[in-house]
Amino acid sequence: MASDRVLNFSAGPSALPDSVLEQATQGLLNFANTGIGIAEISHRSKEFLAFLDELESLVREQLEVPQTHRILFAQGGGTGQFAAVVMNMLARDVLLRPNLAEGEERVLDYVVTGSWSRTAAKEATNLTETVPNVRVNIAVDAKNNSADGASYDSLPPHSAYQFSENPALIYYCENETVNGIQFSKAPSDDASGEELNKKDETTFPFHLLPKNTLLPLVADYSSSFMSRPIPRLADHAIIYAGAQKNIGPAGLTILIVRQDCIVDVDAAVKLSRSAIPVPSILSYKYLADGKSVPNTPPVFSVYVSGLVLKRMKELGGPKYYEEFNRKKKEKVYETVKEGEKRGVFRSKVPEDKGGSWMNVVFEVVGDGAEGRFLKGAESKGMKGLKGHRSVGGIRATLYNAVTEEATDALVAYMKEFIETETQA
Ligand SMILES: Cc1ncc(COP(=O)(O)O)c(C=O)c1O
């Protein structure tokens, strides 16, 4: 691979494995021995459809997705899903409960733990503001529990969540890419797991959700998909992720949708004004009926994602990556703590308050210090460390393709920076 490649800590689009990029170069010229490149071949060709099937199996097998759930491929990214989940889940609710009793509502519960879930809640509000009998409920807003009451710096305690009794949708974002806040992995859903889940305030509070129902639980896994096993996957109605973080190039959105959430959205609209007309491209039924190719899919993104997931399987799947990613984040958080003690860094989300494994965010203390940090990193071939424009600071992204060597290089540089700053 070309030696002019830098160490890329960008939050998305983000680093991809060198070996995959080399394979993809070949595939651009000749896909599956067809003599036609992947960007040129018909998406209805048997070779492409076989590849798409394999991609589905790679997701199903590695995440142990049960047969109760379909795996669908879409376009439109996370932002497309902010709208799609509302429309499809409202239609489902209308079909389940066509007639509401006097004063009854269809409530969409949002867990807001950072900018992406806040944006998703805003989209839900925009879409439903004028829709009769539909209301968005903020089940919790983590900023109300933050140090300054205005920013996102931790996960809220379980006692802060107020879920509705019978919501049409319960939404959360597993990893907040901008703010660096992630739910910790909940233990398995056995009885002792439930106990543990209650005690650990940084897990998603599954034990507080309505019981004895097919949960309308929706999770945005855009920036943590395939980085470790998904806790209680089978309890989710929808899990979605844009490919451009851990999986491949932008363009592909991966959906895991429970079968009861693939509903006739047009029938729902005819039944009640609480259902919103759904453009075909956002309808799960349209996607499912068309086997994820009702129209032209993002072929190149599908291809590279398939190569990444094949490699991932060879390495040991999400369990392998869980240990790999755990090691990397521990090294970085430890160094942030070291810098904090020496007055050089300030953690924005402490590791034990919901600090993300994928995006470690911190500040560099002192006048011009952040600029010095970034300039020094760049001179050592490290890029993409600048925090999101809305929050500033530093964001070190440690997705699957960020190697241990790259992480070690970053940690060594952070240590060197601590020494230089404290000598100055
Ligand atoms: C957690 C999360 N959700 C949603 C989005 C929006 O995704 P997209 O840019 O694919 O619309 C992003 C983008 O970075 C994200 O990180």
The ligand as an ORCA input file, in Angstrom:
! r2SCAN-3c Opt
* xyz 0 1
  C     -24.693      8.238     15.353
  C     -25.023      8.893     14.056
  N     -26.293      8.898     13.639
  C     -26.655      9.478     12.486
  C     -25.724     10.098     11.696
  C     -26.168     10.734     10.414
  O     -25.792      9.871      9.417
  P     -25.758     10.254      7.873
  O     -24.667     11.251      7.699
  O     -25.440      8.918      7.257
  O     -27.088     10.760      7.503
  C     -24.376     10.105     12.063
  C     -23.366     10.738     11.202
  O     -22.233     10.916     11.521
  C     -24.019      9.485     13.282
  O     -22.756      9.482     13.694
*
